């Protein structure tokens, strides 16, 4: 049987939802397909469940930091099974609720992996669906490690799904997944190691602030091995042996769990893009123009991590791109994504946040700017909550006073960074923020002293 619709959307995450519902509301016939449970990575296997774990971990850390500062009860402990149960309360029911939302909106939803069999034709479990347009919003998957024993390595989804935490955990990679989960696992009592092949982890964040976060992570008891490449993972009598190589020599660490934290790639390999004449771009994603339209098949668009668009691989960006695609489908190619002033955060304790330029990218564009950089561990906002590692760095254009970038490590950095993002997006200058009267004492009230 062949089903004809106006729009086929592959995926059901933030980008897919931001396309499917507006097009259906405009009267289009819409079909969505997903091989995973409906809802996408963020709701089910990423941002939302992760932040639940981070929130509990942060509370535990706060209680421990305040010992002897007015907190006299026994130091709180993280009880993993109870936390896992709490986390499930946010995830269970999402696929069913999303399926119901599709049904109520009149969107045809199909469970199964789609693959192209023509320019706008896809097969899902033997059925063929033909759209006037197709949107690829399949998200990303873990990048292959290409090491012996890769089959013994669990994913971030597997880590989030743990009902009990093993005593020894290793993270392969030095990105935000490794640091966020390492902080949670260490505060839950596990012995934790992080292996990163580069000399600096968390590439994309300010190196001076990253160095302070690495110090905070090591103070937590996490073994952070930089310049160390994992070469193999072996199963020896039920234990995992992580073998690694560094300039200082080879090493091996015995663990109960090894977690993939070495980056993600667009999940498009099995869509058979070639059958639709859809070209690939950077890192294998769908090559798109400024309207997020395929450069080689005008009937196909892509949004989110599946698109080689230049946007950060963030859920809010995916949702914004989905809205852009919907507008362009309904009214013609007029809208383009605006990536100005979009923050990104590593949800460690303390959190690390950035928005706009770092010093290297600002110099590469020939910008002339002043850098404001200071350790803030002695500031009231950090001392009040017992944080020993905090700092900021801001970049202000010399001639105009325009805020070019902001980098924060400290209490509520994940919230304060949004004010800097708004300033960058709205074209506000340093003087505008310095003149703002913020509620005090809050983390936002520190902003004027950072410029």
ABEGO torsion letter per residue (X at the ends): XBBBBABBBBEABAAAAAAAAAAAAAGBBBBBBBABBBGEAAAAABAAAAAAAAAAAAAAAAAAAABGAGBABBBBBBBAAAAAAAAAAAABGAAAAAAAAAAAAGBBBBBEBBBBABAABBBBGGBBBBBABBBBBAEBBBBBAGBBGAAABBBAAAAAABABBBABBBBBEABAAAAAAAAAAAAAGBBBBBBBABABBGBGBBAAAAAAAAAAAAAAGBBBBBGBBBABBBBBGGBBBBBBBBAAEBBBBBBABBBBAAEBBBBAAAAGAAAAGBBBBBGGBBBBBAAGBBAABAABBBBEAABBAGBBBBAAAAAAAAAAAAAAAAAEBABBBBABGBBBBBBBOBBBBBBEBBAAAAAAAGBBBBBBBBBAAABAAAAAAGBABBBBBBBBBAAAGBBABBBBBEBGAAAAAAAAAAAAAAGBBAAAAAABBBBOBBAAAAAAAAX
